[in-house]
């Protein structure tokens, strides 16, 4: 009530009663209370420590933690543990599912408190830094080149020091060179011995490289190079061959494989065929170009600097020679297919068993006599009808099959116009005559008689010595070559 006697009425708030204001407090007290709550929440979020550092903090033995050194050690241990965990995660992320993985083992912090799944006696062979079985290298002089002082100084030229240094340098040899256990003992190698070993190591490396290259790019005995193997696989895949069974013969110029025939569009393929793979090296037949460079059929295509081209010409030459012989009805293999230096021919034999050579077969006297006359007739047909000289005819290149003599291996056969034709013919006659005379064939002709019967030259056989006969033979061959050229 005021002085006039009128009572003042306080208007009522539309929002209801007003709460009493809290008591005022200083800003310092408010900040302290908020900080205390924040610290309490952060402490409640931390999990209970289970690492060895926390165990040390909770240990009864360590009651005093006021030491700075103790706190620093525990913090360092916790940091190392987190660093190792991070490395493991990085290593797992980097390797993924790869079969080849890397390891950060050398960068990890190894501590004695870390547990190990393996026993204490087990040796970790992945970490070779502490391998107890690794041989220690002999100690050598330091980089400065000498040790000691005054009269006891030892330079790098000292005999004992050089010997130990040479022994340590043996570890740098190629892995193929086994140096034994010399690195694990106090072995002293002189410079002369070390230089000899070093030179031998280099020589063996070069020789191994040459042998490897030759093996990869050549056709050796009972083996083929990758290019030839690819050609053989293509023949099987294309259906020309059903399968390749294996090697049945090797010679100085070729390797022969047995195979089962497939099919061709142009002509039928026999059930059994042979693959004659001509060797791509000239190691065993170095004078091979002697038989082809003067042949007019290949003289324009001959290249002595390219051995692979010579091999292909060699295979092509045998194909042409066999075709001539087949037209004259001479018993010989029939050509099926020619692929570069691989010649596919019909198989002479039965049930995977090749016909025996005339050298290996055992015949009666009548069969041996028949074989001689067959060989004589074949040589005459070859020379007169096919216009060819075998140039390598012997008991090794004549097969006995079904009571008949078959001729094989005519890749080196030449025509009578070749400069050495009669020389090779005379050699063939000598081989055939010598073989049948040794087998007891009375009807076997002498060398000159057989030569005259095949060539038709009718060289007189007198009492002169062998040199005069050969001189007359070669003079006759020259005149015969001139006749063929005309």
BAROFI-528464 format. One record per residue (C-alpha): residue number from 1; x, y, z. Coordinates in pm, 1 decimal, m for minus. Each point is the difference from the previous one (the first is absolute). Layout:
N
{rec NUM,{X,Y,Z}}
...
***
This chain:
486
{rec 1,{0.0,0.0,0.0}}
{rec 2,{140.7,339.1,m93.2}}
{rec 3,{m43.7,331.2,180.7}}
{rec 4,{m337.0,73.4,m165.8}}
{rec 5,{m147.1,m314.8,146.6}}
{rec 6,{m25.4,m178.7,m332.3}}
{rec 7,{137.5,m354.8,m11.1}}
{rec 8,{226.9,m71.5,m304.8}}
{rec 9,{m73.8,m328.6,m178.7}}
{rec 10,{292.0,m175.2,m178.2}}
{rec 11,{m105.6,m134.6,m342.6}}
{rec 12,{15.8,m381.2,m38.3}}
{rec 13,{247.7,m133.8,m258.2}}
{rec 14,{m164.2,m184.7,m293.1}}
{rec 15,{286.7,m255.2,4.4}}
{rec 16,{m65.5,m112.3,348.9}}
{rec 17,{194.5,53.6,313.3}}
{rec 18,{359.1,107.6,m39.0}}
{rec 19,{257.6,m226.5,157.6}}
{rec 20,{225.0,162.4,249.9}}
{rec 21,{337.4,92.3,m135.0}}
{rec 22,{293.2,m218.0,110.6}}
{rec 23,{250.8,153.8,227.3}}
{rec 24,{277.5,173.7,m174.7}}
{rec 25,{352.7,m153.3,m8.6}}
{rec 26,{334.8,99.1,m140.3}}
{rec 27,{124.5,m94.8,m350.7}}
{rec 28,{298.3,m186.2,149.3}}
{rec 29,{m225.0,m243.4,183.4}}
{rec 30,{m201.2,m70.9,m317.0}}
{rec 31,{307.9,m80.4,m207.7}}
{rec 32,{141.2,m224.2,271.3}}
{rec 33,{m322.3,m200.1,19.4}}
{rec 34,{m18.3,m47.5,m381.0}}
{rec 35,{361.7,m111.5,m13.3}}
{rec 36,{m57.6,m254.6,273.6}}
{rec 37,{m297.0,m152.6,m184.7}}
{rec 38,{196.9,m16.6,m326.7}}
{rec 39,{291.6,m178.5,165.7}}
{rec 40,{m236.6,m244.1,166.5}}
{rec 41,{m164.4,m86.8,m334.0}}
{rec 42,{336.8,m49.5,m172.7}}
{rec 43,{123.4,m229.2,275.4}}
{rec 44,{m312.8,m209.9,m24.3}}
{rec 45,{54.1,m45.6,m381.0}}
{rec 46,{348.1,m154.0,36.4}}
{rec 47,{0.1,m384.2,13.5}}
{rec 48,{184.6,m184.2,263.4}}
{rec 49,{368.9,m30.6,m93.4}}
{rec 50,{107.7,m358.3,m66.2}}
{rec 51,{345.3,64.3,m144.9}}
{rec 52,{314.2,m66.0,195.7}}
{rec 53,{47.7,373.3,59.6}}
{rec 54,{m330.4,18.2,183.9}}
{rec 55,{92.4,m309.8,197.6}}
{rec 56,{309.2,178.2,111.7}}
{rec 57,{m210.0,295.3,114.3}}
{rec 58,{m234.9,m226.2,197.0}}
{rec 59,{275.2,m218.1,137.6}}
{rec 60,{48.1,m9.4,371.8}}
{rec 61,{372.9,m6.9,m45.5}}
{rec 62,{2.3,345.9,m156.6}}
{rec 63,{m154.7,224.8,256.5}}
{rec 64,{182.5,314.5,m95.8}}
{rec 65,{m76.3,154.3,m342.2}}
{rec 66,{141.1,336.2,65.5}}
{rec 67,{327.2,m90.7,m174.7}}
{rec 68,{27.7,158.9,m344.5}}
{rec 69,{213.9,m288.8,m128.1}}
{rec 70,{m264.8,m256.9,92.5}}
{rec 71,{m274.1,199.8,m168.7}}
{rec 72,{209.9,49.3,m313.5}}
{rec 73,{72.9,m372.8,m26.8}}
{rec 74,{m365.6,m92.5,34.8}}
{rec 75,{m103.0,259.4,m258.9}}
{rec 76,{267.5,m124.6,m239.0}}
{rec 77,{m119.7,m357.5,40.3}}
{rec 78,{m356.3,103.2,m79.3}}
{rec 79,{115.2,198.6,m304.1}}
{rec 80,{204.6,m293.6,m132.7}}
{rec 81,{m293.9,m233.1,37.9}}
{rec 82,{m229.3,233.6,m192.2}}
{rec 83,{269.9,43.8,m265.5}}
{rec 84,{30.0,m377.7,m46.3}}
{rec 85,{m377.7,m32.9,m31.4}}
{rec 86,{m3.9,270.0,m264.8}}
{rec 87,{276.4,m178.6,m192.2}}
{rec 88,{m196.5,m325.3,4.8}}
{rec 89,{m305.9,174.2,m139.7}}
{rec 90,{204.9,165.3,m273.8}}
{rec 91,{166.3,m331.3,m86.2}}
{rec 92,{m334.3,m181.2,m21.8}}
{rec 93,{m148.6,277.6,m213.2}}
{rec 94,{299.8,5.1,m235.8}}
{rec 95,{21.2,m376.9,m53.6}}
{rec 96,{m371.0,m75.0,m30.7}}
{rec 97,{m58.8,m341.2,m161.0}}
{rec 98,{328.6,m1.4,m192.7}}
{rec 99,{205.7,m320.9,12.6}}
{rec 100,{316.6,207.4,12.8}}
{rec 101,{3.1,216.6,309.6}}
{rec 102,{230.9,243.9,170.7}}
{rec 103,{82.9,29.6,366.7}}
{rec 104,{68.0,300.8,220.6}}
{rec 105,{164.5,m221.5,258.8}}
{rec 106,{321.4,201.8,m6.4}}
{rec 107,{m188.0,319.1,89.7}}
{rec 108,{m188.7,m138.4,298.5}}
{rec 109,{99.1,73.6,356.4}}
{rec 110,{96.4,m330.8,161.9}}
{rec 111,{m39.2,2.0,377.8}}
{rec 112,{41.2,m273.2,259.2}}
{rec 113,{m351.4,53.3,138.7}}
{rec 114,{m168.2,m104.2,m328.0}}
{rec 115,{m151.3,m345.5,4.7}}
{rec 116,{92.9,m256.8,m264.9}}
{rec 117,{m214.4,m283.6,m127.7}}
{rec 118,{305.3,m218.8,m61.1}}
{rec 119,{216.6,m165.0,257.0}}
{rec 120,{323.2,157.1,119.2}}
{rec 121,{213.8,m267.2,m164.7}}
{rec 122,{m161.0,39.3,m343.2}}
{rec 123,{205.0,192.7,m255.0}}
{rec 124,{m176.9,249.0,m224.4}}
{rec 125,{161.3,m74.7,m338.1}}
{rec 126,{m169.9,300.4,m161.3}}
{rec 127,{215.3,230.9,210.6}}
{rec 128,{360.6,m80.5,m88.1}}
{rec 129,{150.5,286.4,191.6}}
{rec 130,{71.7,m229.2,293.8}}
{rec 131,{47.6,m330.1,m187.0}}
{rec 132,{223.3,m215.6,223.7}}
{rec 133,{98.8,m224.4,m293.6}}
{rec 134,{106.1,275.9,m237.3}}
{rec 135,{370.3,m6.6,m81.6}}
{rec 136,{191.2,302.6,112.3}}
{rec 137,{199.6,174.5,m267.4}}
{rec 138,{369.9,32.6,65.4}}
{rec 139,{91.9,337.2,142.3}}
{rec 140,{183.5,227.8,m239.1}}
{rec 141,{177.6,329.8,33.4}}
{rec 142,{m211.8,311.7,49.7}}
{rec 143,{m62.8,250.8,m273.9}}
{rec 144,{292.7,213.0,94.6}}
{rec 145,{228.3,m278.9,m129.0}}
{rec 146,{212.1,m69.8,306.3}}
{rec 147,{m20.3,m95.3,365.3}}
{rec 148,{232.8,44.5,292.9}}
{rec 149,{258.6,266.0,73.9}}
{rec 150,{371.6,39.7,m32.0}}
{rec 151,{188.1,m323.1,m49.1}}
{rec 152,{m317.0,m204.3,37.6}}
{rec 153,{m176.2,165.2,m292.9}}
{rec 154,{m161.4,m242.8,m250.4}}
{rec 155,{m94.6,121.1,m346.2}}
{rec 156,{m250.4,m144.0,m244.6}}
{rec 157,{287.4,m159.2,m194.5}}
{rec 158,{88.8,m232.2,284.5}}
{rec 159,{1.6,m366.5,m105.3}}
{rec 160,{m230.4,m116.1,279.2}}
{rec 161,{m234.4,294.0,m44.5}}
{rec 162,{m18.3,m52.0,m376.6}}
{rec 163,{m67.4,m370.0,50.6}}
{rec 164,{m290.7,65.9,234.1}}
{rec 165,{m135.5,269.6,m230.1}}
{rec 166,{10.8,m236.6,m297.7}}
{rec 167,{m186.1,m261.6,203.1}}
{rec 168,{m271.1,252.7,86.2}}
{rec 169,{m33.3,101.0,m367.1}}
{rec 170,{m83.1,m359.2,m96.1}}
{rec 171,{m349.8,70.2,126.4}}
{rec 172,{m51.3,223.6,m305.2}}
{rec 173,{41.6,m289.3,m244.1}}
{rec 174,{m297.6,m126.1,m199.1}}
{rec 175,{m246.0,m223.4,188.1}}
{rec 176,{90.4,m289.1,m230.4}}
{rec 177,{357.0,1.5,134.9}}
{rec 178,{16.9,m188.4,328.9}}
{rec 179,{277.1,142.2,217.1}}
{rec 180,{m50.9,m250.0,279.9}}
{rec 181,{38.2,94.3,365.2}}
{rec 182,{304.1,218.3,m53.9}}
{rec 183,{m189.9,308.0,116.2}}
{rec 184,{m46.9,m145.5,345.7}}
{rec 185,{366.1,m63.6,72.5}}
{rec 186,{317.1,202.7,11.0}}
{rec 187,{94.9,m79.2,m359.6}}
{rec 188,{257.8,211.0,m180.3}}
{rec 189,{m1.0,m5.6,m381.4}}
{rec 190,{291.5,140.7,m191.4}}
{rec 191,{m61.6,243.1,m282.6}}
{rec 192,{104.0,m258.2,m257.9}}
{rec 193,{m247.9,m259.3,125.7}}
{rec 194,{m280.9,255.0,33.4}}
{rec 195,{56.3,136.1,m350.9}}
{rec 196,{m3.9,m353.6,m139.9}}
{rec 197,{m328.2,m74.9,177.3}}
{rec 198,{m148.7,327.5,m119.1}}
{rec 199,{100.7,m64.8,m361.2}}
{rec 200,{m137.8,m354.3,18.7}}
{rec 201,{m329.5,134.6,136.4}}
{rec 202,{m36.3,244.6,m289.6}}
{rec 203,{91.8,m266.4,m253.6}}
{rec 204,{m260.4,m239.2,141.1}}
{rec 205,{m265.8,271.8,m14.5}}
{rec 206,{74.4,74.3,m364.8}}
{rec 207,{9.6,m369.3,m88.3}}
{rec 208,{m330.4,m61.0,176.8}}
{rec 209,{m156.7,290.0,m189.5}}
{rec 210,{124.6,m136.8,m331.5}}
{rec 211,{m126.9,m349.2,74.1}}
{rec 212,{m337.2,135.2,107.6}}
{rec 213,{m29.6,209.1,m316.5}}
{rec 214,{101.7,m293.1,m217.5}}
{rec 215,{m249.5,m227.0,172.5}}
{rec 216,{m282.8,249.7,m48.4}}
{rec 217,{73.8,65.5,m367.4}}
{rec 218,{114.8,m336.0,m130.5}}
{rec 219,{m130.4,m348.1,m61.2}}
{rec 220,{214.4,m242.2,195.7}}
{rec 221,{m7.7,m376.6,32.6}}
{rec 222,{m350.7,m123.7,89.8}}
{rec 223,{m105.5,359.7,72.5}}
{rec 224,{m135.9,296.5,m191.0}}
{rec 225,{22.1,374.2,45.8}}
{rec 226,{m310.0,206.4,90.9}}
{rec 227,{m68.4,104.9,m362.2}}
{rec 228,{2.9,m357.9,m121.6}}
{rec 229,{m214.8,m110.1,292.7}}
{rec 230,{m254.5,267.2,m89.6}}
{rec 231,{m18.7,m125.4,m359.2}}
{rec 232,{m58.8,m353.8,123.0}}
{rec 233,{m276.9,117.3,234.0}}
{rec 234,{m167.6,186.8,m286.9}}
{rec 235,{m2.8,m319.3,m207.9}}
{rec 236,{m178.4,m180.3,280.9}}
{rec 237,{m246.6,283.5,58.2}}
{rec 238,{m84.6,27.0,m370.3}}
{rec 239,{m80.6,m372.0,m19.4}}
{rec 240,{285.1,m100.0,m230.1}}
{rec 241,{132.0,m217.5,283.3}}
{rec 242,{m189.6,m166.5,278.9}}
{rec 243,{294.3,m21.2,236.9}}
{rec 244,{378.8,m19.9,4.4}}
{rec 245,{130.5,m310.8,170.9}}
{rec 246,{372.9,51.2,32.2}}
{rec 247,{343.8,m13.5,m157.6}}
{rec 248,{90.4,m311.8,m197.4}}
{rec 249,{326.0,99.5,m165.9}}
{rec 250,{272.4,263.3,11.1}}
{rec 251,{268.8,83.4,m249.0}}
{rec 252,{259.0,259.8,m83.9}}
{rec 253,{m253.2,212.7,m186.0}}
{rec 254,{m343.6,m71.0,146.8}}
{rec 255,{m217.4,m143.7,276.4}}
{rec 256,{m287.5,m232.4,m97.9}}
{rec 257,{m323.2,m20.8,203.7}}
{rec 258,{m285.4,m248.0,m33.4}}
{rec 259,{m356.0,133.7,m13.8}}
{rec 260,{m355.0,m106.0,m78.0}}
{rec 261,{m143.7,156.4,m313.9}}
{rec 262,{m312.0,212.3,m12.5}}
{rec 263,{m159.2,147.4,m310.4}}
{rec 264,{71.8,248.2,m278.9}}
{rec 265,{m232.5,152.0,m258.4}}
{rec 266,{233.3,m58.8,m295.1}}
{rec 267,{107.4,m357.2,67.7}}
{rec 268,{m54.3,m278.9,251.9}}
{rec 269,{243.5,m30.7,288.5}}
{rec 270,{132.9,m347.6,88.2}}
{rec 271,{m85.1,m145.6,337.0}}
{rec 272,{366.3,5.9,101.1}}
{rec 273,{235.9,278.1,m105.2}}
{rec 274,{342.8,128.6,94.3}}
{rec 275,{112.0,356.2,60.2}}
{rec 276,{350.8,63.3,m122.9}}
{rec 277,{122.6,308.7,185.0}}
{rec 278,{319.5,132.6,m153.1}}
{rec 279,{246.9,127.1,254.4}}
{rec 280,{47.8,372.3,8.0}}
{rec 281,{367.4,m24.6,89.0}}
{rec 282,{289.7,m94.2,m222.6}}
{rec 283,{221.4,m143.2,272.0}}
{rec 284,{m29.8,m360.9,m114.8}}
{rec 285,{m39.0,70.0,m371.1}}
{rec 286,{221.6,299.1,m66.8}}
{rec 287,{48.3,m68.3,m372.5}}
{rec 288,{m373.3,m11.2,m68.2}}
{rec 289,{18.0,292.1,m245.4}}
{rec 290,{230.1,m209.0,m219.8}}
{rec 291,{m300.5,m201.4,m114.6}}
{rec 292,{m230.3,291.1,m78.5}}
{rec 293,{192.0,311.9,m101.5}}
{rec 294,{93.5,m145.4,m344.1}}
{rec 295,{m344.5,m147.7,m66.9}}
{rec 296,{m157.8,206.0,m277.5}}
{rec 297,{m342.2,m40.9,161.2}}
{rec 298,{102.2,198.1,307.8}}
{rec 299,{308.8,196.1,m108.2}}
{rec 300,{m190.9,330.5,m16.6}}
{rec 301,{m156.1,m49.0,344.9}}
{rec 302,{309.4,m120.5,182.8}}
{rec 303,{121.8,224.1,282.8}}
{rec 304,{288.0,m126.4,207.5}}
{rec 305,{m43.0,280.1,251.4}}
{rec 306,{m347.3,m116.6,104.0}}
{rec 307,{1.5,m355.7,139.6}}
{rec 308,{m378.8,m14.2,41.2}}
{rec 309,{m53.2,66.3,m369.3}}
{rec 310,{245.6,m279.7,m80.5}}
{rec 311,{m201.6,m236.8,220.6}}
{rec 312,{m322.9,86.6,m179.9}}
{rec 313,{165.7,m53.5,m338.1}}
{rec 314,{132.2,m330.8,130.4}}
{rec 315,{m352.2,m117.1,90.9}}
{rec 316,{m139.7,126.0,m328.9}}
{rec 317,{273.7,m182.4,m189.6}}
{rec 318,{m87.6,m332.1,161.9}}
{rec 319,{m365.7,53.8,m82.5}}
{rec 320,{80.0,51.9,m370.7}}
{rec 321,{235.5,m298.9,m8.0}}
{rec 322,{m260.0,m227.2,160.5}}
{rec 323,{m259.3,116.1,m251.6}}
{rec 324,{229.7,m100.4,m287.0}}
{rec 325,{63.9,m337.6,156.3}}
{rec 326,{m369.7,m60.6,56.6}}
{rec 327,{m73.6,65.8,m367.2}}
{rec 328,{263.9,m259.1,m94.5}}
{rec 329,{m170.7,m244.9,243.5}}
{rec 330,{309.7,m30.1,216.3}}
{rec 331,{m89.7,m128.6,351.2}}
{rec 332,{34.4,309.1,217.2}}
{rec 333,{m208.0,207.0,244.5}}
{rec 334,{m287.8,202.1,m142.0}}
{rec 335,{m3.9,373.1,69.6}}
{rec 336,{m309.0,122.6,185.3}}
{rec 337,{79.4,356.6,102.4}}
{rec 338,{288.9,246.1,23.5}}
{rec 339,{1.9,276.1,261.0}}
{rec 340,{321.9,201.4,m0.4}}
{rec 341,{263.4,m246.6,127.5}}
{rec 342,{m247.6,m277.0,98.0}}
{rec 343,{m77.1,m266.9,m259.4}}
{rec 344,{m297.1,m231.6,61.9}}
{rec 345,{32.1,m336.9,m179.6}}
{rec 346,{m161.4,m340.5,5.9}}
{rec 347,{130.0,m246.3,257.1}}
{rec 348,{196.2,m304.7,m116.0}}
{rec 349,{m85.4,m265.0,255.4}}
{rec 350,{m296.0,m143.3,186.8}}
{rec 351,{m166.6,68.6,335.7}}
{rec 352,{240.9,273.0,108.4}}
{rec 353,{298.7,m227.8,m72.6}}
{rec 354,{225.7,144.8,m272.9}}
{rec 355,{144.8,m224.6,m268.1}}
{rec 356,{356.3,m109.8,86.9}}
{rec 357,{302.4,133.1,m181.0}}
{rec 358,{180.0,m233.1,m235.2}}
{rec 359,{292.7,15.5,239.4}}
{rec 360,{m201.1,m136.2,293.8}}
{rec 361,{m217.1,m259.8,m172.5}}
{rec 362,{97.8,m368.3,m8.7}}
{rec 363,{m77.6,m155.4,m340.0}}
{rec 364,{60.5,m333.9,m159.9}}
{rec 365,{248.5,m34.4,m283.5}}
{rec 366,{m279.5,7.3,m259.3}}
{rec 367,{m161.9,308.3,151.0}}
{rec 368,{338.2,172.6,24.0}}
{rec 369,{68.9,m80.3,m364.9}}
{rec 370,{m343.8,135.6,m90.7}}
{rec 371,{70.7,313.4,202.9}}
{rec 372,{322.7,60.1,m197.9}}
{rec 373,{m172.8,m22.7,m336.7}}
{rec 374,{m280.8,223.0,127.1}}
{rec 375,{253.0,257.9,115.9}}
{rec 376,{174.1,m15.2,m339.1}}
{rec 377,{m330.1,49.7,m181.7}}
{rec 378,{m98.4,288.7,227.4}}
{rec 379,{332.1,176.2,m59.2}}
{rec 380,{m45.6,m37.1,m376.1}}
{rec 381,{m356.3,131.4,16.3}}
{rec 382,{106.9,287.8,218.0}}
{rec 383,{282.1,98.6,m237.0}}
{rec 384,{m160.0,m65.3,m337.0}}
{rec 385,{m373.1,62.0,52.4}}
{rec 386,{m3.9,251.5,286.0}}
{rec 387,{322.0,170.2,m109.5}}
{rec 388,{127.7,m6.8,359.5}}
{rec 389,{301.5,m119.8,195.5}}
{rec 390,{m78.6,m98.9,357.4}}
{rec 391,{335.3,135.6,127.5}}
{rec 392,{m35.4,m174.4,338.2}}
{rec 393,{m108.2,m353.1,m83.4}}
{rec 394,{103.5,m271.4,243.8}}
{rec 395,{m147.8,m276.5,211.4}}
{rec 396,{m117.3,271.1,242.6}}
{rec 397,{m229.6,164.4,m257.3}}
{rec 398,{m157.8,m317.3,m140.0}}
{rec 399,{m289.7,m165.0,184.8}}
{rec 400,{m127.7,m355.4,m28.8}}
{rec 401,{m380.6,m10.1,3.8}}
{rec 402,{m235.3,m266.4,m139.0}}
{rec 403,{280.0,m170.9,m190.0}}
{rec 404,{107.7,316.4,m180.6}}
{rec 405,{277.8,257.2,32.1}}
{rec 406,{m122.4,353.5,65.4}}
{rec 407,{208.0,314.6,m50.1}}
{rec 408,{m16.3,284.7,249.9}}
{rec 409,{188.8,318.8,80.0}}
{rec 410,{34.6,164.5,m341.4}}
{rec 411,{28.3,360.2,118.7}}
{rec 412,{361.2,17.4,m118.5}}
{rec 413,{m66.8,m170.1,m334.1}}
{rec 414,{126.7,194.2,m300.4}}
{rec 415,{m26.6,m14.2,m377.1}}
{rec 416,{278.3,m136.4,m224.4}}
{rec 417,{80.3,354.8,m117.9}}
{rec 418,{125.0,86.1,348.2}}
{rec 419,{381.1,53.3,7.9}}
{rec 420,{39.6,m278.3,259.2}}
{rec 421,{m269.2,m234.8,m134.7}}
{rec 422,{227.2,m283.2,m117.3}}
{rec 423,{213.5,31.8,308.6}}
{rec 424,{m305.3,m57.0,218.5}}
{rec 425,{m121.2,m281.0,m227.9}}
{rec 426,{332.1,m177.7,30.0}}
{rec 427,{m22.5,29.8,379.2}}
{rec 428,{m350.2,m150.0,m3.1}}
{rec 429,{119.9,m291.9,m211.4}}
{rec 430,{288.0,m61.1,234.7}}
{rec 431,{m229.3,m5.3,304.4}}
{rec 432,{m250.8,m238.4,m160.9}}
{rec 433,{264.7,m232.9,m144.4}}
{rec 434,{192.6,m19.0,326.6}}
{rec 435,{m311.1,m77.1,204.1}}
{rec 436,{m129.9,m286.8,m214.7}}
{rec 437,{346.8,m151.9,m40.9}}
{rec 438,{38.9,m5.5,378.6}}
{rec 439,{m340.8,m169.5,29.2}}
{rec 440,{122.1,m283.7,m223.2}}
{rec 441,{m184.5,80.1,m322.7}}
{rec 442,{212.0,m164.0,m270.3}}
{rec 443,{m184.9,178.8,m278.0}}
{rec 444,{87.2,342.7,147.8}}
{rec 445,{190.5,213.5,m251.4}}
{rec 446,{319.4,186.1,69.7}}
{rec 447,{m1.0,377.1,35.3}}
{rec 448,{91.6,73.0,m363.3}}
{rec 449,{m232.8,m264.5,m138.7}}
{rec 450,{m288.6,140.2,198.9}}
{rec 451,{92.7,353.4,m104.1}}
{rec 452,{0.6,m96.5,m368.0}}
{rec 453,{m328.9,m187.0,38.1}}
{rec 454,{m170.2,303.4,152.5}}
{rec 455,{154.2,283.3,m199.8}}
{rec 456,{49.2,m177.7,m331.5}}
{rec 457,{343.8,161.3,m46.9}}
{rec 458,{182.1,m333.4,m54.5}}
{rec 459,{329.3,112.1,157.3}}
{rec 460,{270.2,m261.8,m84.0}}
{rec 461,{131.9,m184.6,299.8}}
{rec 462,{367.4,m83.8,m43.8}}
{rec 463,{291.6,m77.7,222.4}}
{rec 464,{86.3,363.4,72.2}}
{rec 465,{7.0,117.2,358.3}}
{rec 466,{m282.9,168.6,183.0}}
{rec 467,{126.7,355.8,m62.4}}
{rec 468,{m4.1,m42.1,m378.1}}
{rec 469,{m349.8,m146.2,12.7}}
{rec 470,{m130.4,295.8,196.1}}
{rec 471,{174.4,243.7,m237.2}}
{rec 472,{m163.7,m166.0,m297.9}}
{rec 473,{m334.4,m0.8,180.9}}
{rec 474,{10.2,372.8,70.6}}
{rec 475,{109.4,84.7,m355.6}}
{rec 476,{m290.9,m206.2,m125.8}}
{rec 477,{m236.5,185.0,235.9}}
{rec 478,{113.3,335.9,m139.2}}
{rec 479,{m75.5,m105.7,m356.0}}
{rec 480,{m336.7,m138.9,112.5}}
{rec 481,{m91.6,329.9,164.6}}
{rec 482,{82.6,185.0,m320.4}}
{rec 483,{m225.4,m239.4,m190.1}}
{rec 484,{m292.3,66.0,238.4}}
{rec 485,{52.6,376.0,m23.8}}
{rec 486,{m11.4,m12.5,m379.8}}
***
